[in-house]
């Protein structure tokens, strides 16, 4: 039972961090990672939100490389 609780807490932490990151990314980061997304409508941002939340470590890496000038 202790292992199950630890796994569930880990999943919860991952999900909360993903949602927080996704909010920040879809409002500020997506245009930096993909210049074609600059000025994208709200519908596009809503569509990418779940994927960004799920794959937030990968998207964080892409955003960091884009900010550093390494491209996407």
DSSP file (Angstrom, degrees, kcal/mol; ACC not computed):
  #  RESIDUE AA STRUCTURE BP1 BP2  ACC     N-H-->O    O-->H-N    N-H-->O    O-->H-N    TCO  KAPPA ALPHA  PHI   PSI    X-CA   Y-CA   Z-CA
    1    1 A X     >        0   0    0      0, 0.0     4,-2.3     0, 0.0     5,-0.2   0.000 360.0 360.0 360.0 -35.1    0.0    0.0    0.0
    2    2 A X  H  >  +     0   0    0      2,-0.2     4,-2.1     1,-0.2     5,-0.1   0.888 360.0  49.4 -65.5 -39.1    2.9    2.3    0.7
    3    3 A X  H  > S+     0   0    0      2,-0.2     4,-2.4     1,-0.2    -1,-0.2   0.914 109.7  51.7 -66.0 -42.6    4.3    1.8   -2.8
    4    4 A X  H  > S+     0   0    0      1,-0.2     4,-2.6     2,-0.2    -2,-0.2   0.912 109.6  49.7 -60.5 -43.5    0.9    2.5   -4.3
    5    5 A X  H  X S+     0   0    0     -4,-2.3     4,-2.5     1,-0.2    -1,-0.2   0.901 110.3  50.5 -62.1 -41.1    0.6    5.8   -2.4
    6    6 A X  H  X S+     0   0    0     -4,-2.1     4,-2.2     2,-0.2    -2,-0.2   0.906 111.5  48.0 -64.3 -41.1    4.1    6.8   -3.4
    7    7 A X  H  X S+     0   0    0     -4,-2.4     4,-2.5     2,-0.2    -2,-0.2   0.922 112.3  49.0 -65.3 -43.8    3.3    6.1   -7.1
    8    8 A X  H  X S+     0   0    0     -4,-2.6     4,-2.3     2,-0.2    -2,-0.2   0.888 111.1  49.4 -64.9 -39.1    0.0    8.0   -6.9
    9    9 A X  H  X S+     0   0    0     -4,-2.5     4,-2.6     2,-0.2    -1,-0.2   0.907 110.8  51.3 -65.3 -40.3    1.7   11.0   -5.2
   10   10 A X  H  X S+     0   0    0     -4,-2.2     4,-2.3     2,-0.2    -2,-0.2   0.913 110.9  47.1 -61.4 -43.8    4.3   10.9   -8.0
   11   11 A X  H  X S+     0   0    0     -4,-2.5     4,-2.4     2,-0.2    -2,-0.2   0.896 112.4  50.6 -64.7 -40.9    1.6   10.9  -10.7
   12   12 A X  H  X S+     0   0    0     -4,-2.3     4,-2.6     2,-0.2     5,-0.2   0.918 110.7  47.9 -63.9 -44.3   -0.2   13.7   -9.0
   13   13 A X  H  X S+     0   0    0     -4,-2.6     4,-2.6     2,-0.2     5,-0.2   0.925 112.2  50.0 -62.4 -44.6    2.9   15.9   -8.7
   14   14 A X  H  X S+     0   0    0     -4,-2.3     4,-2.2     1,-0.2    -2,-0.2   0.917 112.6  47.4 -59.0 -44.5    3.7   15.2  -12.4
   15   15 A X  H  X S+     0   0    0     -4,-2.4     4,-2.4     2,-0.2    -2,-0.2   0.902 112.1  48.4 -66.8 -42.1    0.2   16.2  -13.4
   16   16 A X  H  X S+     0   0    0     -4,-2.6     4,-2.4     2,-0.2     5,-0.2   0.931 113.2  47.4 -65.5 -44.6    0.1   19.4  -11.3
   17   17 A X  H  X S+     0   0    0     -4,-2.6     4,-2.6    -5,-0.2    -1,-0.2   0.890 111.5  53.1 -61.9 -37.9    3.5   20.4  -12.7
   18   18 A X  H  X S+     0   0    0     -4,-2.2     4,-2.6    -5,-0.2    -2,-0.2   0.907 109.6  46.3 -63.8 -43.1    2.3   19.6  -16.2
   19   19 A X  H  X S+     0   0    0     -4,-2.4     4,-2.2     2,-0.2    -2,-0.2   0.924 114.0  48.1 -66.6 -43.9   -0.8   21.8  -15.8
   20   20 A X  H  X S+     0   0    0     -4,-2.4     4,-1.8     1,-0.2    -2,-0.2   0.924 114.6  46.1 -62.6 -43.7    1.1   24.7  -14.4
   21   21 A X  H  X S+     0   0    0     -4,-2.6     4,-3.2    -5,-0.2    -2,-0.2   0.913 110.1  54.0 -64.0 -42.3    3.7   24.4  -17.1
   22   22 A X  H  X S+     0   0    0     -4,-2.6     4,-2.8     1,-0.2     5,-0.3   0.888 105.9  52.7 -62.0 -39.5    1.1   24.1  -19.8
   23   23 A X  H  X S+     0   0    0     -4,-2.2     4,-1.1     1,-0.2    -1,-0.2   0.946 114.9  41.5 -59.7 -47.5   -0.6   27.3  -18.7
   24   24 A X  H  X>S+     0   0    0     -4,-1.8     4,-2.1     1,-0.2     5,-0.9   0.909 116.3  49.5 -66.2 -42.3    2.7   29.2  -18.9
   25   25 A X  I  X>S+     0   0    0     -4,-3.2     5,-2.4     1,-0.2     4,-0.7   0.923 110.1  47.4 -67.1 -45.8    3.7   27.6  -22.1
   26   26 A X  I  <5S+     0   0    0     -4,-2.8    -1,-0.2     1,-0.2    -2,-0.2   0.757 117.9  43.5 -71.6 -20.8    0.5   28.1  -24.1
   27   27 A X  I  <5S+     0   0    0     -4,-1.1    -1,-0.2    -5,-0.3    -2,-0.2   0.797 138.3   0.2 -90.3 -29.9    0.4   31.8  -23.0
   28   28 A X  I  <5S+     0   0    0     -4,-2.1     4,-0.4    -5,-0.2    -3,-0.2   0.695 124.9  50.6-127.8 -34.6    4.1   32.7  -23.5
   29   29 A X  I >X<S+     0   0    0     -5,-0.9     4,-2.1    -4,-0.7     3,-0.6   0.772  88.2  72.6 -89.1 -27.2    6.2   29.9  -24.8
   30   30 A X  H 3><S+     0   0    0     -5,-2.4     4,-2.7     1,-0.3     7,-0.3   0.872  97.7  51.6 -62.0 -37.2    4.5   28.4  -27.8
   31   31 A X  H 34 S+     0   0    0     -6,-0.3    -1,-0.3     1,-0.2     7,-0.2   0.809 109.9  50.9 -68.3 -28.0    5.4   31.4  -30.0
   32   32 A X  H <4 S+     0   0    0     -3,-0.6     3,-0.3    -4,-0.4    -2,-0.2   0.882 114.8  41.4 -75.6 -38.3    9.0   31.1  -29.0
   33   33 A X  H  < S+     0   0    0     -4,-2.1     2,-0.4     1,-0.3    -2,-0.2   0.885 131.7  22.9 -75.5 -40.0    9.2   27.4  -29.8
   34   34 A X    ><  -     0   0    0     -4,-2.7     3,-2.4    -5,-0.2    -1,-0.3  -0.875  64.9-165.6-131.5  99.4    7.2   27.7  -33.0
   35   35 A X  G >  S+     0   0    0     -2,-0.4     3,-1.5    -3,-0.3    -1,-0.1   0.762  88.4  67.0 -57.2 -24.8    7.1   31.2  -34.6
   36   36 A X  G 3  S+     0   0    0      1,-0.3    -1,-0.3     3,-0.0    -5,-0.1   0.726  93.5  60.8 -67.0 -19.6    4.2   30.1  -36.8
   37   37 A X  G X  S+     0   0    0     -3,-2.4     3,-2.3    -7,-0.3    -1,-0.3   0.494  74.3 121.5 -85.6  -3.5    2.1   29.9  -33.7
   38   38 A X  T <  S+     0   0    0     -3,-1.5    -3,-0.0     1,-0.3     0, 0.0  -0.429  85.3  10.2 -61.4 127.1    2.6   33.6  -33.0
   39   39 A X  T 3  S+     0   0    0      1,-0.2    -1,-0.3    -2,-0.2    -2,-0.1   0.641  91.0 163.9  77.3  14.9   -0.8   35.1  -32.8
   40   40 A X    <   -     0   0    0     -3,-2.3    -1,-0.2     1,-0.1    -3,-0.1  -0.344  40.3-105.8 -65.3 146.3   -2.6   31.7  -32.8
   41   41 A X    >>  -     0   0    0      1,-0.1     4,-1.5     3,-0.0     3,-0.6  -0.170  28.0-103.7 -70.3 167.0   -6.2   31.8  -31.7
   42   42 A X  H 3> S+     0   0    0      1,-0.2     4,-2.5     2,-0.2     5,-0.2   0.852 118.3  62.7 -58.5 -37.4   -7.5   30.6  -28.4
   43   43 A X  H 3> S+     0   0    0      1,-0.2     4,-2.0     2,-0.2    -1,-0.2   0.887 102.4  49.7 -58.3 -40.5   -8.8   27.4  -30.0
   44   44 A X  H <> S+     0   0    0     -3,-0.6     4,-2.0     2,-0.2    -1,-0.2   0.918 110.9  49.4 -63.5 -43.6   -5.3   26.3  -31.0
   45   45 A X  H  X S+     0   0    0     -4,-1.5     4,-1.1     1,-0.2    -2,-0.2   0.872 110.1  50.6 -65.7 -37.2   -4.0   26.9  -27.5
   46   46 A X  H  X S+     0   0    0     -4,-2.5     4,-0.6     1,-0.2    -1,-0.2   0.890 109.2  52.9 -65.9 -38.9   -6.8   24.9  -26.0
   47   47 A X  H  < S+     0   0    0     -4,-2.0     4,-0.4    -5,-0.2     3,-0.3   0.883 112.7  42.0 -64.6 -39.3   -6.1   22.1  -28.4
   48   48 A X  H  X S+     0   0    0     -4,-2.0     4,-2.5     1,-0.2     5,-0.2   0.662  92.6  88.0 -84.3 -14.0   -2.4   21.9  -27.5
   49   49 A X  H  X S+     0   0    0     -4,-1.1     4,-2.6     1,-0.2     5,-0.2   0.903  87.0  47.3 -53.7 -51.3   -2.9   22.3  -23.8
   50   50 A X  H  X S+     0   0    0     -4,-0.6     4,-2.2    -3,-0.3    -1,-0.2   0.910 114.2  47.5 -61.1 -40.4   -3.5   18.6  -22.9
   51   51 A X  H  > S+     0   0    0     -4,-0.4     4,-2.6     2,-0.2    -1,-0.2   0.902 112.2  49.0 -66.3 -40.1   -0.5   17.4  -24.9
   52   52 A X  H  < S+     0   0    0     -4,-2.5     7,-0.2     1,-0.2    -2,-0.2   0.913 111.7  49.9 -64.7 -41.8    1.8   20.1  -23.4
   53   53 A X  H >< S+     0   0    0     -4,-2.6     3,-0.7    -5,-0.2    -2,-0.2   0.885 114.6  44.5 -63.7 -38.2    0.6   19.1  -19.9
   54   54 A X  H 3< S+     0   0    0     -4,-2.2     3,-0.2     1,-0.2    -2,-0.2   0.885 123.5  33.6 -74.4 -39.1    1.3   15.4  -20.6
   55   55 A X  T >X S+     0   0    0     -4,-2.6     4,-2.2     1,-0.2     3,-0.5  -0.114  76.8 136.1-108.3  35.5    4.7   15.9  -22.3
   56   56 A X  H <>  +     0   0    0     -3,-0.7     4,-2.5     1,-0.2     5,-0.2   0.808  66.1  56.5 -60.6 -34.3    5.9   18.9  -20.3
   57   57 A X  H 3> S+     0   0    0     -3,-0.2     4,-1.7     2,-0.2    -1,-0.2   0.928 111.6  44.4 -63.4 -39.5    9.5   17.7  -19.6
   58   58 A X  H <> S+     0   0    0     -3,-0.5     4,-2.0     2,-0.2    -2,-0.2   0.923 114.6  48.4 -67.2 -44.4   10.0   17.4  -23.4
   59   59 A X  H  X S+     0   0    0     -4,-2.2     4,-2.5     1,-0.2    -2,-0.2   0.856 107.7  55.8 -66.5 -34.3    8.4   20.8  -24.1
   60   60 A X  H  X S+     0   0    0     -4,-2.5     4,-2.5    -5,-0.2    -1,-0.2   0.909 107.4  49.9 -62.1 -41.5   10.4   22.4  -21.4
   61   61 A X  H  X S+     0   0    0     -4,-1.7     4,-2.2     2,-0.2    -2,-0.2   0.904 111.0  48.3 -63.4 -41.8   13.6   21.2  -23.1
   62   62 A X  H  X S+     0   0    0     -4,-2.0     4,-2.2     2,-0.2    -2,-0.2   0.904 112.3  49.4 -64.6 -40.7   12.4   22.5  -26.5
   63   63 A X  H  X S+     0   0    0     -4,-2.5     4,-2.3     2,-0.2    -2,-0.2   0.908 110.4  50.1 -65.7 -41.9   11.5   25.9  -24.9
   64   64 A X  H  X S+     0   0    0     -4,-2.5     4,-2.1     1,-0.2    -1,-0.2   0.902 111.3  48.5 -63.6 -40.9   14.9   26.1  -23.2
   65   65 A X  H  X>S+     0   0    0     -4,-2.2     5,-2.7     2,-0.2     4,-0.6   0.884 111.1  51.0 -66.4 -37.3   16.7   25.4  -26.5
   66   66 A X  H ><5S+     0   0    0     -4,-2.2     3,-0.6     4,-0.2     5,-0.3   0.893 111.5  47.0 -66.3 -39.2   14.6   28.0  -28.3
   67   67 A X  H 3<5S+     0   0    0     -4,-2.3    -1,-0.2     1,-0.2    -2,-0.2   0.870 109.5  54.2 -69.4 -36.4   15.4   30.6  -25.7
   68   68 A X  H 3<5S-     0   0    0     -4,-2.1    -1,-0.2    -5,-0.2    -2,-0.2   0.595 120.2-110.1 -74.4  -9.2   19.1   29.7  -25.8
   69   69 A X  T <<5S+     0   0    0     -4,-0.6    -3,-0.2    -3,-0.6    -2,-0.1   0.563  85.5 121.3  93.8   8.7   19.1   30.2  -29.6
   70   70 A X  S   <S-     0   0    0     -5,-2.7    -4,-0.2     1,-0.3    -5,-0.1   0.420  71.4-125.0 -85.0   3.0   19.5   26.6  -30.5
   71   71 A X              0   0    0     -6,-0.6    -1,-0.3    -5,-0.3    -3,-0.1  -0.249 360.0 360.0  81.1-175.6   16.3   26.5  -32.5
   72   72 A X              0   0    0     -6,-0.1    -1,-0.2    -3,-0.1    -6,-0.1   0.452 360.0 360.0 -87.2 360.0   13.4   24.1  -31.9
